[in-house]
Amino acid sequence: AQSHWKVAFQAYLHDQPDAGRLLREQLRDYPGHAAAGAALYFLGRRFEMDRDVASARACYQWLVRTWENHYYAMLSRDRLAATRELSVGMPSMEITQFLASVVVPGARPIPRDTVEATSVRIERSRILRNAGLADLADSELRFGARHGGQSALLGMEMAGAADAPHQAMHIMKGMAPEYLNLPIDAAPRQFWELLFPLPYRAELDKAARDQNLDLYLLAGLIRQESEFDPKALSHANAYGLTQVRPATGRQYARTLGIPRFTNRILFQPAANVEIGSSIFHGMLAQNNGRVEQTLAAYNAGPGRLTRWLGWNEYREPAEFIESIPFTETRDYVQAVLRNADLYRRLYGR
């Protein structure tokens, strides 16, 4: 599946005549592969280049309907909103039938009501928790998830009692691993707030204002970097919410007028977000405001970014992202942008 995707994407990137066929093949033969959304998005872009706007619209609408919370659905929503010409005409019968034939497994909506197996476990867990036996309370909920209980609802109960947002998020990711495949309205509001929390709101608001950054982009970045754990420390010796390395932190702290810098200051949310957002703002300026390139440099380093940009002429950011050779960085850039989009849809007015 991955080798076929590489061939299909290169064909698209270099405008080869068989690109459309290869993109369809990717989707038809490997609908469960990670590149399925990319294949359909670029098929839509190919239709736009061929002036078949109605077929492009059909691709984008299918993406938005099927993978609402994925990166390429976000791009498709943007194209549908920004390109008025996409609203005219009827898609070809061929593309309509093709899209109808693509079957992807959907995630089941999160139930609003508990069945008895779930209610019993929740009740027992609350008795144990009130008695100060939090570990046993959590074990009760985990046992319920393995034995006929509703895993996501048991996860929400456990996450709701967690001591910190990052712990709650970790629990939810384990108990509802398919969450990204759910439309927002297929789960209760609390489900999403536990998975996409917005703690340290005042600190984030201030940093976003001071550095002229999008608040939701900053939240999306922190969710990917540290999951909002203020004490996060990576193998690469990066500290805190925005994962700042001490040497860089010291340099920026001086500029920001933060006195008596020590590594432990990076574990303080306000200082970390102030320093991290300043670093990100500086990198954004170096990349002429191009968010996708800045995120790639933030994750993999500016040297690698320069090398990757030299490989091709990219017509749009999505082509650049899909060309990143490191899976970790490619996934990271898409995830931060997808997070930001979800934060905007959940918390934006």
C-alpha positions, -999 to +999 in steps of 0.1 A: +000+000+000+028+024+009+049+017-022+018+022-044+011+055-026+046+067-033+042+060-070+007+076-072+017+107-053+048+112-075+027+108-106+003+135-092+032+158-082+047+157-117+014+159-136+018+125-152-011+114-174-018+082-153-020+102-120-058+101-118-059+063-124-032+057-097-050+078-071-083+059-077-064+026-075-049+037-041-084+044-027-101+014-042-074-012-032-063+003+001-092+023+016-080+016+052-044+028+045-032+061+061-029+077+027-066+072+016-076+107+026-046+122+007-054+101-024-089+114-025-079+150-018-053+150-046-078+133-069-101+163-062-073+187-069-066+169-102-102+172-112-100+210-105-069+212-127-088+195-155-117+220-150-141+192-138-152+212-107-183+191-100-162+159-097-137+177-075-167+188-052-179+152-050-144+141-037-142+169-012-178+163+001-171+126+005-139+134+025-157+158+048-185+134+053-164+103+059-133+116+078-146+149+094-117+153+118-088+143+095-063+167+079-075+162+044-111+167+053-101+201+069-084+211+035-115+199+017-138+221+039-115+250+031-117+244-007-155+240-006-158+273+014-133+293-006-140+282-042-173+294-055-170+276-088-171+243-070-208+247-064-218+244-100-226+214-122-231+177-117-203+152-111-197+126-137-215+093-132-181+075-132-168+094-101-203+092-084-202+054-088-166+051-078-171+070-045-202+049-038-181+018-042-154+029-017-162+013+017-143+024+048-151+011+084-168+039+104-165+043+141-197+038+161-213+069+177-208+072+215-240+063+233-257+089+255-272+063+278-255+036+298-264-001+296-266-020+329-230-035+326-217+001+324-239+016+351-229-011+376-192-005+371-196+033+374-216+029+406-190+006+421-161+028+410-177+058+427-181+040+460-144+030+458-133+065+448-153+081+477-135+057+500-102+070+488-094+039+467-088+056+433-067+027+419-094+001+426-120+025+412-101+027+379-095-011+378-133-015+382-139+007+351-112-010+331-126-044+339-160-032+328-146-020+295-132-055+288-164-073+299-194-059+281-194-023+293-194+007+271-157+015+269-160+052+259-185+060+287-163+041+313-133+061+300-152+094+304-160+084+340-124+076+347-110+106+329-134+129+346-119+119+380-083+122+368-060+147+386-049+166+355-060+172+319-030+152+304-039+122+325-076+124+314-065+127+277-042+096+281-071+076+296-095+087+268-070+078+240-068+043+255-105+038+261-117+054+228-089+049+203-111+055+173-121+090+184-108+108+153-131+088+130-162+101+148-180+132+137-182+158+165-219+154+169-216+116+173-203+120+209-212+141+239-194+175+244-175+162+275-160+134+254-143+160+231-133+183+260-115+154+277-097+146+244-091+182+234-088+201+267-079+238+269-062+242+303-039+272+311-063+293+290-052+326+304-016+319+297-023+307+261-045+337+254-018+361+266+010+343+246-012+342+215-019+379+218+017+389+226+032+369+197+003+375+173-004+337+170-037+319+165-047+306+199-060+273+185-028+267+166-009+272+198-033+248+216-029+222+188+009+225+190+009+219+228-015+190+225+009+173+201+041+183+220+032+175+256-005+166+258-007+196+282+016+179+308+035+209+323+062+185+337+068+166+303+105+159+297+114+142+264+143+119+255+158+149+236+158+169+269+129+192+259+109+206+288+073+214+296+042+223+276+058+235+244+089+212+247+117+238+250+153+228+252+172+246+280+198+263+258+171+277+235+150+286+266+179+305+282+185+325+250+148+335+246+143+341+284+169+368+282+151+385+253+118+383+270+132+397+303+126+365+323+151+368+353+173+341+368+166+314+342+170+278+353+158+246+336+130+242+362+114+275+350+105+256+318+081+234+340+061+266+349+032+268+324+032+306+321+070+309+315+071+278+292+042+291+270+057+326+268+091+312+257+077+285+234+053+308+216+081+333+212+103+306+196+075+296+173+068+332+163+105+337+154+105+305+133+072+316+116+089+349+106+119+331+092+095+310+070+075+340+058+045+330+078+042+296+063+027+275+091+033+240+075+070+247+069+074+262+104+059+231+120+082+208+100+112+229+112+099+229+148+098+191+147+127+181+125+150+211+125+155+240+101+184+222+082+161+194+072+134+218+061+157+236+038+167+203+022+131+191+017+120+225+002+148+221-024+134+188-037+104+202-057+083+232-066+052+228-044+019+243-057+003+241-022+013+233+014-003+198+012+021+188-015+050+198+007+037+180+037+031+148+017+066+150+004+082+150+039+102+118+041+100+113+079+067+097+088+070+112+123+073+148+110+047+143+083+022+130+109+032+157+133+025+186+109-009+171+099-018+164+136-010+199+148-031+215+120-059+190+125-058+197+163-060+234+157-090+229+134-108+207+160-100+233+188-115+260+166-146+240+159-150+230+196-141+263+213-144+290+186-174+313+187 
